[in-house]
Amino acid sequence: MVYVLDVNGKPLMPTKRFGKVRRMLKSKQATVMRRRPFTIQLLYSTPSYVQPVTLGVDAGYQTVGFSAVTEEEEILSGECRLLTGMSERLKERAMYRQNRRTRLRYRKPRFENRVRPEGWLAPSIQHKLDSHVRLVTLLKKLLPVKNVIVEVTSFDIQAIKNPEIAGTLYQQGEQLGFWNL
């Protein structure tokens, strides 16, 4: 699949006509904008007849699944793996910071720097949010997306196994009576 942008950089419908794309690149009617995913930009004006594309995003914890569809076919689908191990990196960073601070002879006491700004998220959650937004923004640059549908679900595994579960039965699950540290 080759993704196509018009003269102004707005996305057009992607094409599977690789021979035509190759001839357009050879005759300087188009230029390569990105190698991955392969995207060309036309150097002449064309009417922008596009079909409405719906982008579906399954917002997972470790992987983000996405699919772009028109009324006739699926144009693009895939998954994006998110970064893991954020807490270990933060612990390592805190260790280096502590070592830096212990090497100082005198450090002025600080008390006013512990306030978190409004809308603050933990770094791991902030990374996941930023990755979702970055993915949708990239796909909107490649395809003429009209609708974005984000699926956010949480599953109650005990209710899936036993539909009659309610109240204190949640506390009497599979791990009841198992030794605990």
N, C-alpha and C positions, 0 to 999 in steps of 0.2 A: 504494500500500500504506500503510495506517495501522497503526501499532504501538500496542498496547494494554497498559496496566498496570492491575493491580487496585488496590483501596483501599490496600493496604499497600505498593504500589510494585513488586510482583513482576510479571514479564512474563507476559502471556497470548499466545495466538496472534494474529498480525496479521490484519487484515480488509481486504477490498476493497469492503465495503458502505459506500460513501461517503455515501449518503443517510441510512442509519441513524446514522452517526457525526455527520452534520450535525444531525439531529434531537436526538440525545443532548446535543450541545453547546448547542443552543438551549434545551432544557428543563432545563439545569443538572444533568444526570445524569453528565456528564463534563467534564473541564477539559483544556485544552491544556498539556502539559508541555514539549514541544519543538516548534519549527517545522521544523527540519531535522535528521534525518528527522522527519516529522510524527508525533507521539506524543501520545496522550491517556491520561488516568488516569480510571478509573471512580470515581464518588463513592458507589457502592452496592456491597454485598458480592455476589459471585458465586461459584459453584463453579469451582475452577480446574482444569478439564479441559484439559490441554495434550498435544500430541503431542511425542514426543522430537525435538528438532532437533539435527542434527549440523552443526557449523561446520568447514569446511575452509579452511585458510590456506596459501597458497603464498608462503613467505617469500623474496622476491626481494631484490636489492641496491638497486634504485632504485624498484621498485613492489612492493606487496604485494597479491596477489589473494586474494579471499575469496568464499566461497559458503556459504549456510545452506540446508540441505535437510531435508525430512521424508521419509517413505517414499513419499509420493505426488508431491510437487512441490518445485521450487526456490523458496524464499521470498525470498531476497535474494542478490544477487551484485554484485561491483564490484571496483574496485582503488583502492588508496591510494598516491599518489605521495609518496615520502620526500624529505626535504630533501637538496639537493646543495650542493657548494661549501663544506663545513665547513672544509677545510684553509685555504682563502683567508681565511675569517673569523678563524680562529685566528692566522694570520700577521699580519693587521691588528691584532688585539688585542695580540699580542706587540710590535708596533711601537709602539703607544700606551703600553704598559707601559714599554718601554725609554726612550721620551721622558720619561715621568714620572720615572723613576729618575735620569736624567742631570741633571734640573733640581735635584736635591737637593745641598746642599753637602757634607753628610756622611751616610753611610748605614752603620749598624752592620752588620758582616759577618754573613751568615746561612749556616749550613752544615747545620742540622738540618731544613730544610724541603724536602728533595728525596726523601723516602721516600713511595712510593705505597702506599695502603692495600691490604689483602687484597681480591682480586676486582676490582681496578681494570681498566677498559676504556678504550681510546682514545675521545675524545669523539664521533667520527663513528660508531663501533660502538655506543657507549652510546645515542646518539640513535636508531639503527636498532632496537635492542633495546626501548627505551622506547616507540617508535612501534608496534611489534608488540603489546606488552602493552597499550597504550592502546586500540588498535583492538579487540582481543579483549574487553577490559573493557567497552567501549561496546556491542559487539554482544551481550554477555551481559546487559546492562541492558535491551536492547530485545526480545530473544527468549529463550524458555525453552530455552537450550542445555544439552544433556546431555553431548555429546561434542565435544571440540575435537581436530581432526587437523591437525597442522602438517607440511607437506611441505618438507623441507630436502634439497636434492640438489646435487651438484656433478657437472658433466659433463666427461668426458675427450673433447674434440673430436677429437683425433688417433685415438683408438680408435673413434670413430663413423665417421670417414672410412676407416680401415684397421683392421679387426678383428684382424689378425694382428700388430699392433705390440707389441713388448715390448723391455725392456732398453735397449740403446744406440740402437735405432731412433728413440726419442723425441728424441734429440739430432740426428738427421738429418732434420728436418722440412722444411717449405716454405721456411723462412728460411735454410737452410744455404747458405753461400757468399755471402750478401748482405752488403754492406759495413755496417760498424757504427761508430758514433762511439765 
